[in-house]
Amino acid sequence: MTEESSSISPASQNQKNIHFSSSKNFNCWLCDRRLSLAFTSTRLNKIFLLGSSSKNELSIFERSLDKPTAIHYTDNQLFVSTAFQVWRFKNILTSSQSTRDGYDSLFVPRNSYVTGEIGVIDLKVNALGEPIFSSSLFSCVSTVSQNYSFAPLWRPPFISKIVAETRCFLNGLALHNDKSRFVTTWSQTNSKNGWCNDFKNRGIVIDISSDEIICDGLTKPGRLCIHENILWLSHSGTGYIGTIDFNNKKFNPVIFCPGLITGFEIWNDFAFIALSKMSSKDYQELELGAELRKRNLEPWCGIFIVDLKNAKLLHWVQLQGLISELDDLTVIPDSCRPSLIGFQNQQIKRTIYLP
């Protein structure tokens, strides 16, 4: 790994018990590419925005949301799933504007859909601006609805009905040509919480267009990304990200990450990977735990940035203190220092945006 930078000062009092550290010159790397990141922590009820305030330090901005899980950026908007809603935040600043505090993006809540507690794990957005998400509780791919809690779009062929029983732990979701195309599940079980006793080497990747299983024998398969017509997978139970060999229906590991992979996104030729520390049970039972012990490594909470051209770790961010788990991340292009209006202060009452 590259040399660790000095400790980053917290941006607010709420961060005083969270320590951020990063690889050397990571803030410069973000600034040069006009990139920033957003990531969620359900346990802390927080969304974090990570950017660069200058050539000398990172910008760390946080707001409180109710159990945020999946997060996705598209078209100057952030979509975030929370305990029982899917929120859309819109950046109201133009490329030439900034706030008085020096933030070049200001994401403001515009609308939400009340879904109920349906276990949204992964979330994408189609060309119509409609959120498409995986519901682990109901074992299906769904979208929002004007009249119902959600509108199911697809379920695995082995799931007999859509019911709140977390039958197979449907997890990752990838869109292709603006349609839901691939999903991951932790098992092929069709009973209430059936995956719990049947998930080691039971995970699969399904092609939604044909209902075909294109990869099996996986343990806790997670997020999916399509990059240059290659399907990438975070194989969380082993700690590897890698590619799917369609011909042999196998997973090809590319790079190891020292933590449970909970978020995964590709921008250009760079993979952004969110890592969480594991429970002691996971550490003992999963291949990931065995690999960490073999490498004499402790599990991480943080973010890895991997250059896919050479499969090398390029940069990292480590989070320590009160935080031990991240739930998802997304890349925000064309913004060096983003901010977001939450619901627990007066700012939301005073921010008025007109045509």
C-alpha positions in Angstrom: 0.0 0.0 0.0 1.0 3.6 -0.5 2.0 5.7 2.4 -0.8 6.8 4.7 -1.6 10.5 4.8 -2.0 12.4 8.1 -5.2 12.3 10.0 -8.1 14.1 8.5 -9.8 16.7 10.6 -13.6 16.0 11.0 -16.0 18.3 9.2 -18.4 18.4 12.0 -18.8 17.4 15.7 -20.7 14.3 14.6 -17.5 13.0 13.1 -15.3 13.5 16.2 -15.4 9.7 17.0 -14.7 8.7 13.4 -11.1 8.8 12.1 -10.5 9.0 8.3 -7.1 8.3 6.8 -6.2 7.8 3.1 -3.4 6.9 0.8 -0.9 9.6 -0.1 -2.2 12.2 -2.6 -5.7 10.6 -2.8 -7.3 14.1 -2.5 -5.2 15.3 -5.4 -6.2 12.3 -7.5 -9.9 13.1 -6.8 -9.4 16.8 -7.5 -7.5 16.2 -10.8 -10.4 14.1 -12.1 -13.1 16.3 -10.5 -14.5 13.3 -8.7 -16.1 12.7 -5.3 -17.7 9.8 -3.6 -20.9 9.2 -1.6 -21.3 6.2 0.8 -23.8 5.1 3.4 -23.7 3.5 6.8 -26.9 2.0 8.1 -25.7 1.4 11.6 -24.7 5.1 12.0 -27.8 6.4 10.1 -25.4 8.5 8.0 -24.6 9.4 4.4 -21.1 10.7 3.8 -19.8 12.8 0.9 -16.1 12.6 0.3 -14.3 15.0 -1.9 -11.3 17.4 -2.0 -11.4 20.9 -0.5 -7.9 21.8 -1.6 -4.7 20.2 -2.6 -3.9 19.6 1.0 -7.0 17.9 2.5 -10.1 15.8 1.9 -13.6 17.3 2.3 -15.8 15.1 4.5 -19.5 16.0 4.6 -22.1 14.0 6.5 -25.8 14.1 7.0 -28.2 11.9 9.0 -30.8 9.7 7.3 -32.9 6.9 8.6 -31.0 3.7 7.9 -29.6 4.5 4.4 -28.6 1.5 2.4 -28.3 1.6 -1.4 -27.1 4.8 -3.1 -26.7 5.6 -6.8 -25.7 8.8 -8.7 -27.0 9.6 -12.2 -27.7 12.8 -14.2 -26.9 15.2 -11.4 -29.1 13.3 -8.9 -28.5 11.0 -5.9 -31.0 8.2 -5.3 -30.9 6.8 -1.7 -32.9 4.0 -0.2 -33.6 4.4 3.5 -35.6 2.5 6.2 -38.9 2.6 4.3 -38.4 5.2 1.4 -36.5 5.8 -1.8 -35.3 9.4 -1.9 -34.3 11.5 -4.9 -31.8 14.4 -4.2 -31.1 16.9 -7.0 -28.0 19.1 -7.3 -29.3 22.6 -7.7 -25.9 24.3 -8.4 -24.6 24.9 -11.9 -21.0 24.1 -12.8 -20.0 27.8 -12.2 -21.8 28.1 -8.8 -20.7 27.2 -5.3 -22.1 27.7 -1.8 -20.7 30.3 0.6 -18.9 27.4 2.3 -17.2 26.5 -0.9 -19.2 23.4 -1.9 -19.6 23.0 -5.7 -22.6 20.7 -5.4 -25.7 21.0 -3.2 -28.0 17.9 -3.3 -31.5 18.9 -2.2 -34.3 16.4 -1.5 -37.0 16.7 -4.2 -39.3 13.7 -3.7 -39.5 10.3 -2.1 -41.5 7.1 -2.6 -42.7 5.3 0.5 -42.0 1.6 -0.1 -42.2 0.3 3.4 -39.4 -1.9 4.9 -38.7 -4.1 1.9 -34.9 -4.6 2.2 -33.5 -2.6 -0.7 -30.0 -3.8 -1.2 -29.0 -2.5 -4.6 -30.5 0.4 -6.6 -30.1 1.6 -10.2 -31.9 4.2 -12.3 -33.2 3.7 -15.9 -33.3 6.3 -18.7 -36.8 7.5 -17.6 -35.4 8.4 -14.2 -37.2 5.5 -12.4 -35.4 3.7 -9.6 -34.9 0.0 -10.2 -33.9 -2.0 -7.1 -33.5 -5.4 -5.5 -35.7 -6.3 -2.6 -34.2 -8.9 -0.4 -37.3 -9.3 1.7 -39.6 -10.0 -1.2 -37.0 -11.8 -3.4 -37.6 -9.7 -6.5 -36.5 -6.8 -8.7 -38.9 -3.9 -8.4 -39.5 -0.3 -9.2 -41.5 2.5 -7.5 -45.2 2.9 -7.9 -47.6 5.9 -7.7 -50.3 3.6 -6.2 -48.6 0.7 -4.4 -45.6 0.2 -2.1 -43.6 -1.0 -5.0 -44.1 -2.6 -8.4 -42.4 -6.1 -8.9 -40.7 -6.5 -12.3 -39.1 -9.9 -12.0 -38.5 -12.7 -9.6 -36.1 -15.7 -9.8 -37.8 -18.8 -11.5 -37.3 -20.8 -8.3 -39.3 -18.3 -6.2 -42.9 -19.4 -6.2 -44.5 -16.2 -5.1 -43.6 -12.7 -3.9 -44.0 -12.7 -0.2 -42.1 -11.0 2.7 -39.9 -14.0 3.6 -36.3 -13.3 2.4 -36.3 -16.6 0.7 -33.0 -16.4 -1.3 -31.4 -13.1 -0.3 -31.6 -11.4 -3.7 -28.8 -8.9 -3.6 -26.9 -7.3 -6.5 -28.4 -5.8 -9.7 -27.0 -4.7 -13.0 -28.8 -2.9 -15.8 -27.9 -3.4 -19.5 -29.4 -1.4 -22.4 -31.6 0.3 -19.8 -33.1 -2.9 -18.6 -32.6 -5.1 -15.6 -30.2 -7.8 -16.8 -28.3 -9.6 -14.0 -28.9 -10.3 -10.3 -27.1 -12.2 -7.6 -28.8 -14.4 -4.9 -27.1 -16.1 -2.0 -29.1 -19.4 -2.6 -31.8 -21.0 -4.6 -34.1 -21.6 -1.7 -37.8 -21.1 -1.8 -38.7 -21.1 1.9 -38.8 -18.4 4.6 -35.2 -17.4 5.4 -34.1 -20.5 3.6 -30.8 -19.0 2.6 -29.6 -18.8 6.2 -28.7 -22.5 6.4 -27.8 -22.9 2.8 -25.5 -20.1 1.5 -21.9 -21.4 1.5 -21.1 -22.1 -2.2 -24.8 -21.8 -3.0 -24.8 -18.3 -4.5 -25.6 -17.6 -8.1 -25.7 -15.0 -10.8 -28.8 -15.0 -13.0 -29.4 -13.6 -16.5 -32.8 -12.0 -16.1 -33.4 -12.0 -19.9 -33.3 -15.8 -20.0 -33.7 -16.9 -16.4 -30.4 -18.7 -16.9 -27.9 -19.3 -14.1 -24.6 -18.0 -15.6 -22.4 -18.6 -12.6 -22.9 -20.7 -9.5 -20.9 -22.1 -6.5 -20.5 -18.6 -5.0 -20.6 -17.6 -1.4 -22.4 -14.3 -0.7 -22.2 -12.9 -4.2 -22.7 -9.1 -4.1 -22.7 -6.2 -6.4 -22.5 -6.4 -10.2 -21.0 -4.0 -12.8 -20.9 -4.1 -16.6 -17.7 -2.5 -17.9 -16.7 -2.7 -21.6 -19.1 -5.6 -22.1 -17.5 -7.5 -19.2 -19.6 -8.5 -16.2 -17.8 -7.8 -13.0 -18.8 -9.3 -9.6 -17.9 -8.7 -6.0 -17.6 -12.2 -4.5 -18.0 -11.0 -1.0 -17.6 -14.3 0.8 -14.1 -14.6 -0.6 -13.0 -11.0 -0.6 -12.4 -10.9 -4.4 -13.7 -8.8 -7.2 -13.5 -10.4 -10.6 -15.2 -11.3 -13.8 -17.7 -13.8 -15.0 -16.7 -16.3 -17.6 -19.9 -16.9 -19.5 -18.6 -19.9 -21.4 -17.5 -21.9 -18.4 -20.0 -20.3 -16.0 -17.2 -19.5 -13.6 -15.9 -16.6 -11.5 -12.4 -15.4 -12.3 -10.9 -13.5 -9.2 -8.9 -10.4 -10.1 -8.0 -8.6 -6.8 -8.4 -9.3 -3.1 -9.9 -6.8 -0.7 -9.4 -7.1 3.1 -13.0 -6.8 4.2 -16.6 -7.8 3.4 -17.4 -6.1 0.1 -20.7 -4.2 0.5 -20.4 -1.6 -2.4 -18.9 -1.8 -5.8 -19.0 0.6 -8.8 -16.8 1.2 -11.9 -16.1 4.6 -13.3 -13.9 4.7 -16.4 -11.2 2.1 -15.7 -11.3 2.4 -11.9 -13.2 0.2 -9.5 -14.5 1.8 -6.3 -15.1 -0.8 -3.5 -16.7 -0.3 -0.1 -15.4 -2.6 2.6 -16.9 -3.5 6.0 -15.5 -5.4 9.0 -17.0 -8.8 9.5 -18.8 -10.4 12.4 -16.7 -13.0 14.3 -18.9 -15.7 12.9 -18.2 -14.6 9.3 -14.5 -14.3 10.1 -14.5 -17.9 11.2 -16.8 -19.4 8.5 -16.1 -17.6 5.3 -13.2 -18.1 2.8 -12.6 -14.4 3.3 -11.7 -15.0 7.0 -9.3 -17.8 6.0 -7.7 -15.6 3.4 -7.2 -12.7 5.9 -5.6 -15.1 8.4 -3.4 -16.5 5.7 -2.2 -13.0 4.8 -2.0 -11.9 8.4 -4.5 -9.0 7.8 -7.2 -7.5 9.9 -10.6 -6.8 8.2 -11.1 -3.2 7.0 -13.8 -0.6 7.0 -13.1 1.7 4.1 -12.8 2.1 0.4 -10.4 0.7 -2.2 -9.8 2.2 -5.6 -8.4 -0.3 -8.1 -7.0 0.4 -11.5 -8.6 -2.2 -13.7 -6.0 -1.8 -16.5 -3.4 -3.5 -14.3 -5.5 -4.9 -11.4 -3.5 -2.8 -8.9 -4.6 -1.0 -5.8 -4.3 2.7 -6.6 -5.7 4.4 -3.5 -7.6 3.7 -0.3 -9.5 5.3 2.5 -9.8 3.7 5.9 -12.5 4.5 8.5 -11.9 3.8 12.2 -13.6 4.5 15.5 -17.4 4.3 15.8 -17.8 3.1 12.2 -17.2 -0.5 11.2 -19.6 -1.1 8.3 -20.4 0.7 5.0 -23.5 -0.3 3.0 -23.0 1.1 -0.5 -21.1 3.7 -2.4 -21.4 5.7 -5.7 -19.1 7.9 -7.7 -20.1 11.6 -8.3 -18.4 13.0 -11.4 -17.8 16.7 -12.1 -17.9 17.6 -8.4 -14.9 18.1 -6.2 -16.7 19.1 -3.0 -20.3 18.0 -2.7 -22.8 18.7 0.0 -26.4 17.6 0.8 -29.3 19.0 2.7 -30.8 16.7 5.3 -33.9 16.8 7.4 -32.6 17.6 10.9 -31.7 21.3 10.7 -33.3 24.6 9.5 -31.5 24.6 6.2 -34.2 22.5 4.4 -36.8 25.1 5.4 -34.8 28.0 4.0 -33.6 26.5 0.7 -35.9 27.6 -2.0 -35.2 26.6 -5.6 -37.2 28.3 -8.5 -37.2 27.7 -12.3 
